[in-house]
Amino acid sequence: SNEVGTRETTSILKADVASYPKSTALLKALIQTVIKDGDIVLDFFAGTAPTAQAIMELNREDGGTRRYICVQIPELCGNNSEAGKAGYKTIADIAKERIRRAGAKIRTEIETEREKQSGQLDFDDAQQTKMPDLGFKVFKLADSNFKQWRKIRGSETEAWRQQVMEFIDPVAENATVGNMVYELLLKSGKDLNSTIEHKNGYYAANGRELILMLESAAQETVDAVLAAHPEKVIALDRLFEGNDQLKTNTVLQMKDTRITFITI
């Protein structure tokens, strides 16, 4: 029952922060009925994220590789509510903390099991309890990091003036490199779980699939990118700092090596 879910949530978060959340036992039963190993479970109304906890626990129990996407609007917790008193500003904040604590609990339990197993005379590495993937990423809906992709408001004359100014420096004032990386991944049709490596002045996604030059367009950076032989490169135009010769040479070098090169 949901009363069980309430006790579970209170136990893991050390505070009574939610009213009748779903129990992980119920969710496990549903997931085992309809979900195959390796599938992704999408929970549009995540609440305190019992779905995420249930999937991590199932993967621990049977060595599965199920994944989850939990969606929750940042619904405010009242200052006088138990959640507010416990320091949570939104329901989404509760969900994130629950996932962290549930993952930490599973990790501790497995490490304890491994310590016990290591003392057994007939124990070998093949019998060692497998550690499931307990990591997760948090993404928030927000305005674009690039001015030209934001909705322009105001009069028609002002809109045109603003649009011209945006081509001078298209990066929004509050943009961060990390946010730009993920936005450009999405706009390039890449998965948010793409492998990202930060190298000398650039970011490489999925090896050679995509390189993002968001910090440097110096000649040594360009040379390093060319040596990596990527399929596609996206660079911030402002990094060339008005050096038209460097930019022209970069465009030609990318073209000669059949690399798709785009500047923003």
Backbone as CSV, one residue per row, in Angstrom:
resi,resn,N_x,N_y,N_z,CA_x,CA_y,CA_z,C_x,C_y,C_z
1,SER,0.845,-1.194,0.000,0.000,0.000,0.000,0.882,1.247,0.000
2,ASN,0.240,2.394,-0.218,1.002,3.637,-0.204,1.507,3.997,1.188
3,GLU,0.907,3.401,2.214,1.444,3.616,3.560,2.844,3.029,3.677
4,VAL,3.042,1.906,2.989,4.387,1.307,2.942,5.342,2.262,2.243
5,GLY,4.864,2.876,1.166,5.689,3.845,0.434,6.071,5.029,1.301
6,THR,5.151,5.467,2.137,5.438,6.582,3.043,6.538,6.202,4.027
7,ARG,6.436,4.990,4.598,7.459,4.537,5.553,8.816,4.406,4.873
8,GLU,8.820,3.891,3.637,10.082,3.758,2.887,10.740,5.112,2.677
9,THR,9.951,6.067,2.208,10.483,7.398,1.909,10.999,8.075,3.167
10,THR,10.227,7.967,4.244,10.647,8.563,5.513,11.931,7.925,6.021
11,SER,12.058,6.611,5.826,13.239,5.897,6.297,14.498,6.329,5.553
12,ILE,14.387,6.462,4.242,15.593,6.762,3.463,15.976,8.242,3.535
13,LEU,14.976,9.128,3.703,15.255,10.563,3.738,15.301,11.117,5.161
14,LYS,14.993,10.273,6.134,15.040,10.659,7.553,14.095,11.826,7.849
15,ALA,12.998,11.906,7.085,11.997,12.949,7.316,10.721,12.564,6.583
16,ASP,9.587,12.965,7.136,8.290,12.672,6.526,7.993,13.759,5.496
17,VAL,8.531,13.595,4.279,8.505,14.671,3.280,7.489,14.452,2.165
18,ALA,6.779,13.321,2.163,5.866,13.052,1.052,4.601,12.373,1.557
19,SER,3.495,12.666,0.877,2.213,12.072,1.246,1.898,10.885,0.342
20,TYR,1.956,9.705,0.897,1.569,8.476,0.209,2.252,8.261,-1.159
21,PRO,3.561,8.255,-1.198,4.250,7.921,-2.459,4.088,6.438,-2.774
22,LYS,4.294,6.080,-4.022,4.200,4.670,-4.430,5.295,3.864,-3.729
23,SER,4.987,2.618,-3.414,5.976,1.756,-2.764,6.862,1.109,-3.831
24,THR,8.115,0.878,-3.490,9.035,0.237,-4.441,8.614,-1.199,-4.726
25,ALA,7.962,-1.861,-3.748,7.508,-3.242,-3.973,6.472,-3.294,-5.091
26,LEU,5.538,-2.347,-5.075,4.527,-2.275,-6.128,5.182,-2.015,-7.479
27,LEU,6.098,-1.067,-7.502,6.760,-0.710,-8.757,7.608,-1.859,-9.296
28,LYS,8.280,-2.570,-8.412,9.071,-3.723,-8.849,8.180,-4.768,-9.504
29,ALA,7.022,-5.012,-8.902,6.099,-6.007,-9.466,5.639,-5.594,-10.851
30,LEU,5.305,-4.319,-11.022,4.861,-3.819,-12.329,5.988,-3.892,-13.359
31,ILE,7.177,-3.468,-12.945,8.323,-3.453,-13.857,8.679,-4.873,-14.302
32,GLN,8.701,-5.804,-13.378,9.031,-7.185,-13.726,7.990,-7.813,-14.640
33,THR,6.765,-7.314,-14.581,5.692,-7.860,-15.414,5.829,-7.438,-16.878
34,VAL,6.230,-6.195,-17.122,6.157,-5.663,-18.497,7.489,-5.199,-19.080
35,ILE,8.521,-5.071,-18.267,9.780,-4.496,-18.743,10.829,-5.579,-18.948
36,LYS,11.478,-5.543,-20.113,12.584,-6.480,-20.398,13.897,-5.870,-19.920
37,ASP,14.861,-6.727,-19.688,16.175,-6.244,-19.268,16.756,-5.341,-20.361
38,GLY,17.336,-4.232,-19.949,17.903,-3.290,-20.891,16.940,-2.199,-21.329
39,ASP,15.658,-2.349,-20.969,14.663,-1.338,-21.341,14.839,-0.069,-20.507
40,ILE,14.191,1.006,-20.977,14.164,2.269,-20.244,12.751,2.493,-19.715
41,VAL,12.646,2.749,-18.423,11.352,3.058,-17.810,11.219,4.575,-17.724
42,LEU,10.137,5.099,-18.294,9.895,6.548,-18.278,8.764,6.860,-17.318
43,ASP,9.069,7.634,-16.281,8.079,8.035,-15.283,7.849,9.537,-15.423
44,PHE,6.694,9.909,-16.015,6.402,11.319,-16.267,6.045,12.081,-14.990
45,PHE,5.642,11.364,-13.949,5.248,11.996,-12.690,6.068,11.354,-11.573
46,ALA,7.339,11.712,-11.526,8.314,10.996,-10.695,8.072,11.171,-9.205
47,GLY,7.544,12.318,-8.797,7.372,12.551,-7.363,8.694,12.470,-6.634
48,THR,8.778,11.609,-5.640,10.022,11.450,-4.883,10.943,10.392,-5.489
49,ALA,10.626,9.950,-6.706,11.469,9.012,-7.484,11.553,7.601,-6.916
50,PRO,10.448,7.022,-6.444,10.511,5.609,-6.039,10.785,4.695,-7.235
51,THR,10.422,5.141,-8.448,10.697,4.344,-9.648,12.193,4.133,-9.830
52,ALA,12.955,5.189,-9.647,14.410,5.078,-9.782,14.975,4.109,-8.758
53,GLN,14.522,4.216,-7.525,14.997,3.315,-6.476,14.630,1.870,-6.789
54,ALA,13.387,1.650,-7.255,12.942,0.295,-7.568,13.808,-0.332,-8.657
55,ILE,14.151,0.443,-9.678,14.961,-0.087,-10.784,16.376,-0.398,-10.323
56,MET,16.972,0.477,-9.522,18.316,0.204,-9.019,18.329,-1.058,-8.155
57,GLU,17.293,-1.229,-7.338,17.229,-2.416,-6.483,17.018,-3.688,-7.302
58,LEU,16.171,-3.618,-8.341,15.976,-4.782,-9.209,17.266,-5.162,-9.919
59,ASN,17.982,-4.161,-10.419,19.257,-4.437,-11.097,20.255,-5.077,-10.137
60,ARG,20.193,-4.678,-8.883,21.075,-5.290,-7.888,20.683,-6.752,-7.659
61,GLU,19.385,-7.007,-7.600,18.899,-8.353,-7.276,19.154,-9.376,-8.372
62,ASP,19.016,-8.951,-9.645,19.162,-9.944,-10.726,20.257,-9.613,-11.742
63,GLY,21.075,-8.586,-11.441,22.161,-8.237,-12.350,21.685,-7.592,-13.640
64,GLY,20.472,-7.030,-13.642,19.901,-6.427,-14.847,20.536,-5.095,-15.210
65,THR,20.123,-4.575,-16.364,20.661,-3.299,-16.858,19.520,-2.357,-17.239
66,ARG,18.434,-2.421,-16.504,17.322,-1.506,-16.775,17.768,-0.068,-16.482
67,ARG,17.151,0.877,-17.186,17.452,2.288,-16.955,16.157,3.055,-16.732
68,TYR,16.278,4.295,-16.297,15.084,5.083,-16.009,15.261,6.539,-16.430
69,ILE,14.141,7.166,-16.757,14.072,8.615,-16.939,12.929,9.087,-16.047
70,CYS,13.238,9.927,-15.088,12.220,10.450,-14.175,12.000,11.940,-14.458
71,VAL,10.757,12.324,-14.661,10.414,13.712,-14.972,9.586,14.280,-13.830
72,GLN,9.988,15.430,-13.330,9.234,16.056,-12.239,9.353,17.568,-12.345
73,ILE,8.213,18.272,-12.359,8.260,19.729,-12.365,8.782,20.207,-11.013
74,PRO,9.422,21.369,-10.968,9.967,21.867,-9.697,8.868,22.452,-8.806
75,GLU,7.920,21.596,-8.437,6.809,22.033,-7.588,7.344,22.432,-6.216
76,LEU,6.984,23.630,-5.766,7.529,24.167,-4.523,6.990,23.438,-3.303
77,CYS,7.876,23.233,-2.334,7.476,22.708,-1.028,7.226,23.915,-0.115
78,GLY,6.153,23.910,0.580,5.873,25.029,1.484,6.928,25.157,2.569
79,ASN,7.221,26.388,2.954,8.238,26.603,3.987,7.873,25.942,5.304
80,ASN,6.571,25.844,5.561,6.120,25.255,6.823,5.844,23.759,6.712
81,SER,6.030,23.200,5.517,5.826,21.765,5.342,7.013,21.004,5.922
82,GLU,6.818,19.690,6.140,7.922,18.876,6.650,9.089,18.865,5.674
83,ALA,8.774,18.853,4.388,9.837,18.876,3.372,10.604,20.190,3.421
84,GLY,9.865,21.298,3.541,10.511,22.608,3.627,11.390,22.720,4.849
85,LYS,10.888,22.220,5.972,11.671,22.259,7.213,12.925,21.397,7.109
86,ALA,12.854,20.346,6.269,14.011,19.456,6.087,15.018,20.021,5.086
87,GLY,14.687,21.178,4.492,15.638,21.839,3.591,15.385,21.630,2.118
88,TYR,14.246,21.019,1.754,13.942,20.787,0.343,13.075,21.924,-0.200
89,LYS,13.529,22.551,-1.263,12.769,23.650,-1.856,11.676,23.154,-2.792
90,THR,11.952,22.059,-3.527,10.986,21.540,-4.495,10.869,20.025,-4.374
91,ILE,9.805,19.484,-4.975,9.632,18.031,-5.026,10.793,17.403,-5.808
92,ALA,11.246,18.085,-6.845,12.372,17.574,-7.638,13.628,17.425,-6.782
93,ASP,13.831,18.349,-5.850,14.991,18.254,-4.955,14.898,16.996,-4.083
94,ILE,13.680,16.686,-3.640,13.483,15.463,-2.839,13.841,14.236,-3.678
95,ALA,13.380,14.229,-4.948,13.647,13.091,-5.835,15.143,12.876,-6.028
96,LYS,15.875,13.950,-6.263,17.327,13.825,-6.485,18.031,13.266,-5.253
97,GLU,17.624,13.766,-4.087,18.271,13.293,-2.863,17.933,11.832,-2.596
98,ARG,16.697,11.426,-2.918,16.325,10.025,-2.714,17.169,9.119,-3.602
99,ILE,17.367,9.504,-4.848,18.175,8.679,-5.758,19.603,8.562,-5.224
100,ARG,20.160,9.676,-4.752,21.525,9.642,-4.207,21.611,8.684,-3.016
101,ARG,20.661,8.814,-2.106,20.711,8.000,-0.884,20.416,6.528,-1.171
102,ALA,19.471,6.275,-2.077,19.171,4.882,-2.428,20.391,4.230,-3.070
103,GLY,21.070,4.958,-3.954,22.275,4.431,-4.585,23.379,4.181,-3.578
104,ALA,23.553,5.117,-2.643,24.594,4.964,-1.615,24.295,3.760,-0.719
105,LYS,23.015,3.544,-0.407,22.616,2.414,0.426,22.934,1.090,-0.270
106,ILE,22.612,1.000,-1.554,22.886,-0.224,-2.319,24.388,-0.474,-2.396
107,ARG,25.138,0.594,-2.643,26.602,0.454,-2.735,27.181,-0.070,-1.413
108,THR,26.736,0.492,-0.309,27.234,0.068,1.005,26.896,-1.392,1.270
109,GLU,25.669,-1.786,0.932,25.244,-3.174,1.159,26.078,-4.149,0.331
110,ILE,26.359,-3.797,-0.924,27.140,-4.690,-1.783,28.586,-4.779,-1.296
111,GLU,29.145,-3.642,-0.896,30.515,-3.666,-0.380,30.615,-4.520,0.878
112,THR,29.573,-4.480,1.712,29.548,-5.322,2.916,29.481,-6.795,2.537
113,GLU,28.650,-7.115,1.535,28.548,-8.496,1.058,29.884,-8.987,0.518
114,ARG,30.562,-8.133,-0.224,31.850,-8.522,-0.803,32.877,-8.810,0.280
115,GLU,32.860,-8.026,1.350,33.787,-8.260,2.460,33.539,-9.621,3.096
116,LYS,32.263,-9.971,3.253,31.920,-11.280,3.820,32.344,-12.403,2.882
117,GLN,32.117,-12.213,1.565,32.450,-13.239,0.579,33.955,-13.463,0.486
118,SER,34.711,-12.391,0.661,36.167,-12.525,0.534,36.766,-13.417,1.605
119,GLY,36.037,-13.600,2.724,36.539,-14.457,3.789,36.181,-15.913,3.623
120,GLN,35.424,-16.260,2.588,35.025,-17.639,2.353,36.110,-18.378,1.581
121,LEU,36.409,-19.604,2.011,37.504,-20.365,1.400,37.230,-20.709,-0.056
122,ASP,35.968,-20.957,-0.407,35.647,-21.369,-1.773,35.226,-20.207,-2.652
123,PHE,35.498,-18.993,-2.181,35.047,-17.814,-2.934,36.023,-17.508,-4.069
124,ASP,35.484,-17.144,-5.247,36.333,-16.674,-6.341,35.690,-15.432,-6.949
125,ASP,36.421,-14.753,-7.849,35.957,-13.483,-8.417,34.639,-13.634,-9.166
126,ALA,34.397,-14.798,-9.754,33.179,-15.003,-10.540,31.935,-14.950,-9.670
127,GLN,32.092,-15.235,-8.367,30.951,-15.238,-7.451,30.723,-13.883,-6.789
128,GLN,31.607,-12.935,-7.056,31.508,-11.636,-6.405,30.226,-10.917,-6.817
129,THR,29.536,-10.318,-5.846,28.295,-9.592,-6.110,28.568,-8.435,-7.064
130,LYS,27.775,-8.344,-8.117,27.979,-7.314,-9.136,27.440,-5.972,-8.664
131,MET,28.213,-4.906,-8.911,27.780,-3.563,-8.555,26.992,-2.983,-9.733
132,PRO,25.702,-2.668,-9.556,24.924,-2.094,-10.654,25.338,-0.652,-10.929
133,ASP,24.906,-0.121,-12.058,25.171,1.282,-12.385,24.254,2.140,-11.526
134,LEU,24.842,2.895,-10.610,24.068,3.708,-9.672,24.149,5.197,-9.985
135,GLY,24.777,5.546,-11.094,24.932,6.953,-11.455,23.688,7.511,-12.134
136,PHE,23.538,8.828,-12.089,22.438,9.476,-12.802,22.821,10.917,-13.127
137,LYS,22.155,11.472,-14.120,22.371,12.863,-14.514,21.086,13.647,-14.307
138,VAL,21.224,14.936,-14.012,20.065,15.807,-13.829,20.070,16.880,-14.905
139,PHE,18.960,17.001,-15.626,18.812,18.026,-16.645,17.586,18.869,-16.337
140,LYS,17.685,20.167,-16.622,16.574,21.083,-16.379,16.224,21.819,-17.668
141,LEU,14.931,22.029,-17.889,14.505,22.826,-19.029,14.873,24.284,-18.767
142,ALA,15.460,24.928,-19.769,15.883,26.319,-19.606,15.960,26.986,-20.968
143,ASP,16.122,28.295,-20.970,16.322,29.005,-22.227,17.621,28.541,-22.871
144,SER,17.706,28.726,-24.184,18.911,28.340,-24.910,20.115,29.131,-24.419
145,ASN,21.281,28.519,-24.535,22.529,29.211,-24.219,22.959,30.143,-25.338
146,PHE,22.245,30.097,-26.459,22.600,30.898,-27.630,21.460,31.847,-27.958
147,LYS,21.775,33.136,-28.069,20.764,34.178,-28.204,19.866,33.980,-29.422
148,GLN,20.443,33.541,-30.539,19.645,33.448,-31.765,18.618,32.326,-31.715
149,TRP,18.743,31.437,-30.721,17.778,30.348,-30.600,16.751,30.629,-29.507
150,ARG,16.817,31.833,-28.952,15.824,32.219,-27.964,14.695,32.988,-28.654
151,LYS,13.522,32.934,-28.063,12.389,33.649,-28.607,12.583,35.140,-28.377
152,ILE,12.491,35.923,-29.451,12.675,37.368,-29.348,11.341,38.016,-28.999
153,ARG,11.359,38.868,-27.993,10.152,39.583,-27.591,10.325,41.079,-27.863
154,GLY,9.241,41.771,-28.071,9.314,43.215,-28.269,8.816,43.621,-29.643
155,SER,9.003,44.893,-29.991,8.518,45.423,-31.266,9.311,44.834,-32.422
156,GLU,8.762,44.948,-33.611,9.426,44.385,-34.789,10.771,45.059,-35.033
157,THR,10.839,46.379,-34.888,12.100,47.099,-35.095,13.152,46.659,-34.090
158,GLU,12.745,46.576,-32.843,13.668,46.154,-31.797,14.118,44.714,-32.006
159,ALA,13.200,43.862,-32.481,13.531,42.460,-32.733,14.610,42.343,-33.806
160,TRP,14.488,43.129,-34.871,15.502,43.087,-35.930,16.856,43.588,-35.417
161,ARG,16.845,44.658,-34.648,18.098,45.189,-34.111,18.763,44.156,-33.210
162,GLN,17.934,43.526,-32.363,18.455,42.518,-31.452,19.034,41.339,-32.212
163,GLN,18.354,40.935,-33.289,18.820,39.788,-34.061,20.178,40.069,-34.696
164,VAL,20.365,41.291,-35.200,21.661,41.662,-35.786,22.751,41.626,-34.717
165,MET,22.464,42.132,-33.527,23.445,42.147,-32.447,23.828,40.732,-32.019
166,GLU,22.892,39.816,-32.124,23.161,38.451,-31.678,24.191,37.744,-32.539
167,PHE,24.340,38.178,-33.791,25.343,37.550,-34.647,26.754,38.020,-34.297
168,ILE,26.862,39.108,-33.530,28.178,39.577,-33.100,28.717,38.650,-32.012
169,ASP,27.897,38.367,-31.039,28.253,37.401,-29.994,26.993,36.648,-29.615
170,PRO,26.803,35.454,-30.159,25.548,34.736,-29.962,25.377,34.067,-28.602
171,VAL,26.436,34.008,-27.804,26.359,33.284,-26.540,25.647,34.126,-25.487
172,ALA,24.657,33.551,-24.830,23.905,34.254,-23.804,24.788,34.579,-22.599
173,GLU,24.409,35.642,-21.875,25.228,36.128,-20.765,25.396,35.080,-19.658
174,ASN,24.360,34.293,-19.422,24.410,33.324,-18.320,24.779,31.918,-18.779
175,ALA,25.258,31.790,-20.005,25.610,30.467,-20.536,26.866,29.930,-19.867
176,THR,26.903,28.607,-19.687,28.101,27.947,-19.175,28.563,26.925,-20.209
177,VAL,29.830,26.586,-20.165,30.369,25.634,-21.129,29.655,24.287,-21.005
178,GLY,29.432,23.842,-19.775,28.761,22.557,-19.565,27.378,22.524,-20.180
179,ASN,26.618,23.597,-19.984,25.272,23.654,-20.557,25.314,23.706,-22.076
180,MET,26.299,24.433,-22.624,26.427,24.501,-24.085,26.755,23.130,-24.672
181,VAL,27.582,22.360,-23.963,27.939,21.023,-24.440,26.686,20.181,-24.637
182,TYR,25.835,20.143,-23.627,24.640,19.295,-23.718,23.607,19.850,-24.692
183,GLU,23.483,21.168,-24.782,22.539,21.728,-25.755,22.971,21.405,-27.179
184,LEU,24.259,21.539,-27.460,24.753,21.239,-28.805,24.703,19.742,-29.103
185,LEU,24.848,18.916,-28.076,24.659,17.471,-28.263,23.248,17.190,-28.749
186,LEU,22.266,17.788,-28.068,20.870,17.582,-28.446,20.594,18.098,-29.848
187,LYS,21.090,19.293,-30.147,20.826,19.885,-31.455,21.553,19.133,-32.576
188,SER,22.543,18.331,-32.204,23.254,17.519,-33.196,22.687,16.112,-33.287
189,GLY,21.602,15.860,-32.552,20.959,14.555,-32.606,21.649,13.482,-31.787
190,LYS,22.476,13.896,-30.827,23.202,12.927,-30.003,22.438,12.643,-28.708
191,ASP,22.721,11.492,-28.113,22.087,11.070,-26.873,22.704,11.816,-25.691
192,LEU,21.880,12.125,-24.704,22.387,12.799,-23.513,23.348,11.929,-22.716
193,ASN,23.314,10.625,-22.960,24.254,9.714,-22.300,25.496,9.466,-23.142
194,SER,25.739,10.334,-24.126,26.948,10.204,-24.945,28.195,10.307,-24.071
195,THR,29.234,9.607,-24.484,30.513,9.695,-23.776,31.190,11.011,-24.120
196,ILE,31.513,11.806,-23.110,32.106,13.129,-23.330,33.475,13.168,-22.674
197,GLU,34.471,13.557,-23.466,35.832,13.697,-22.956,36.289,15.140,-23.123
198,HIS,36.823,15.717,-22.060,37.362,17.072,-22.114,38.857,16.982,-22.379
199,LYS,39.257,17.475,-23.525,40.675,17.421,-23.894,41.242,18.830,-23.950
200,ASN,42.357,19.029,-24.616,43.026,20.335,-24.629,42.244,21.354,-25.449
201,GLY,41.337,22.056,-24.772,40.609,23.128,-25.449,39.362,22.703,-26.181
202,TYR,38.992,21.428,-26.129,37.770,21.002,-26.815,37.144,19.804,-26.118
203,TYR,35.892,19.520,-26.495,35.150,18.384,-25.954,34.869,17.400,-27.081
204,ALA,35.115,16.117,-26.824,34.865,15.075,-27.815,33.694,14.225,-27.350
205,ALA,32.691,14.073,-28.223,31.516,13.264,-27.892,31.544,11.971,-28.692
206,ASN,31.451,10.858,-27.987,31.460,9.530,-28.609,32.676,9.333,-29.514
207,GLY,33.822,9.655,-28.965,35.056,9.466,-29.726,35.200,10.474,-30.848
208,ARG,35.020,10.006,-32.084,35.240,10.860,-33.260,33.936,11.414,-33.839
209,GLU,32.806,11.123,-33.224,31.534,11.546,-33.817,31.380,13.062,-33.862
210,LEU,31.720,13.727,-32.772,31.494,15.174,-32.686,32.518,15.803,-31.762
211,ILE,33.102,16.921,-32.204,34.003,17.702,-31.367,33.439,19.105,-31.225
212,LEU,33.439,19.608,-30.001,32.938,20.946,-29.702,34.101,21.824,-29.242
213,MET,34.364,22.884,-29.995,35.408,23.843,-29.622,34.717,25.021,-28.949
214,LEU,34.699,25.002,-27.626,33.957,26.009,-26.862,34.858,26.837,-25.957
215,GLU,36.145,26.501,-25.916,37.069,27.200,-25.023,38.253,27.816,-25.757
216,SER,38.654,27.220,-26.855,39.846,27.705,-27.554,39.767,27.390,-29.046
217,ALA,40.251,28.348,-29.849,40.389,28.115,-31.289,41.808,28.477,-31.727
218,ALA,42.742,28.375,-30.785,44.144,28.632,-31.097,44.641,27.578,-32.086
219,GLN,45.735,27.883,-32.776,46.227,26.976,-33.805,46.534,25.588,-33.259
220,GLU,47.074,25.526,-32.037,47.391,24.211,-31.467,46.116,23.404,-31.194
221,THR,45.044,24.104,-30.834,43.768,23.420,-30.617,43.224,22.904,-31.939
222,VAL,43.286,23.743,-32.961,42.823,23.332,-34.297,43.618,22.126,-34.781
223,ASP,44.936,22.161,-34.572,45.788,21.042,-35.004,45.411,19.747,-34.266
224,ALA,45.128,19.881,-32.970,44.750,18.699,-32.179,43.419,18.133,-32.660
225,VAL,42.485,19.001,-32.993,41.183,18.558,-33.499,41.344,17.858,-34.839
226,LEU,42.129,18.432,-35.728,42.370,17.822,-37.047,43.016,16.446,-36.896
227,ALA,43.928,16.335,-35.939,44.617,15.052,-35.720,43.671,13.977,-35.217
228,ALA,42.553,14.398,-34.584,41.580,13.436,-34.062,40.674,12.887,-35.151
229,HIS,40.650,13.528,-36.333,39.841,13.101,-37.488,38.366,12.894,-37.132
230,PRO,37.710,13.913,-36.562,36.297,13.760,-36.203,35.394,13.823,-37.434
231,GLU,34.147,13.400,-37.246,33.175,13.502,-38.332,32.616,14.913,-38.450
232,LYS,32.462,15.583,-37.295,31.855,16.905,-37.289,32.465,17.752,-36.189
233,VAL,32.631,19.061,-36.459,33.180,19.996,-35.475,32.265,21.219,-35.408
234,ILE,31.926,21.617,-34.185,31.173,22.855,-33.967,32.041,23.759,-33.097
235,ALA,32.229,25.013,-33.543,33.094,25.944,-32.823,32.378,27.263,-32.583
236,LEU,32.720,27.916,-31.463,32.219,29.262,-31.214,33.017,30.234,-32.068
237,ASP,32.317,31.023,-32.857,32.983,31.956,-33.774,33.843,32.973,-33.026
238,ARG,33.383,33.389,-31.843,34.091,34.428,-31.110,35.473,33.993,-30.645
239,LEU,35.708,32.660,-30.621,37.015,32.171,-30.183,38.134,32.544,-31.146
240,PHE,37.772,32.838,-32.397,38.796,33.230,-33.381,39.230,34.675,-33.182
241,GLU,38.503,35.419,-32.347,38.874,36.768,-31.929,39.212,37.683,-33.104
242,GLY,38.408,37.591,-34.150,38.613,38.464,-35.301,39.778,38.082,-36.194
243,ASN,40.428,36.967,-35.929,41.558,36.512,-36.744,40.993,35.790,-37.973
244,ASP,40.680,36.548,-39.014,40.053,35.988,-40.213,40.952,34.972,-40.910
245,GLN,42.259,35.200,-40.852,43.187,34.272,-41.510,43.131,32.896,-40.839
246,LEU,43.150,32.880,-39.512,43.085,31.618,-38.787,41.761,30.909,-39.064
247,LYS,40.667,31.668,-39.064,39.361,31.059,-39.301,39.278,30.498,-40.720
248,THR,39.752,31.265,-41.708,39.718,30.796,-43.098,40.555,29.538,-43.276
249,ASN,41.759,29.554,-42.698,42.621,28.377,-42.801,41.974,27.162,-42.129
250,THR,41.312,27.383,-40.988,40.643,26.290,-40.286,39.528,25.700,-41.147
251,VAL,38.731,26.579,-41.758,37.646,26.124,-42.630,38.192,25.282,-43.777
252,LEU,39.275,25.746,-44.405,39.853,25.023,-45.540,40.454,23.684,-45.106
253,GLN,41.128,23.679,-43.957,41.725,22.435,-43.466,40.649,21.402,-43.135
254,MET,39.571,21.865,-42.525,38.468,20.949,-42.209,37.857,20.391,-43.494
255,LYS,37.704,21.252,-44.492,37.125,20.825,-45.770,38.025,19.812,-46.467
256,ASP,39.334,20.064,-46.430,40.288,19.152,-47.096,40.274,17.763,-46.471
257,THR,40.015,17.701,-45.175,39.993,16.402,-44.488,38.556,15.836,-44.358
258,ARG,37.620,16.467,-45.075,36.216,16.029,-45.126,35.552,16.004,-43.760
259,ILE,35.844,17.033,-42.985,35.211,17.205,-41.681,34.126,18.277,-41.811
260,THR,32.930,17.973,-41.377,31.859,18.981,-41.363,32.176,19.999,-40.276
261,PHE,32.316,21.267,-40.669,32.731,22.312,-39.737,31.674,23.405,-39.679
262,ILE,31.181,23.702,-38.457,30.142,24.699,-38.268,30.585,25.664,-37.173
263,THR,30.383,26.963,-37.429,30.657,27.962,-36.406,29.352,28.594,-35.949
264,ILE,29.310,28.962,-34.677,28.122,29.602,-34.097,28.516,30.970,-33.550
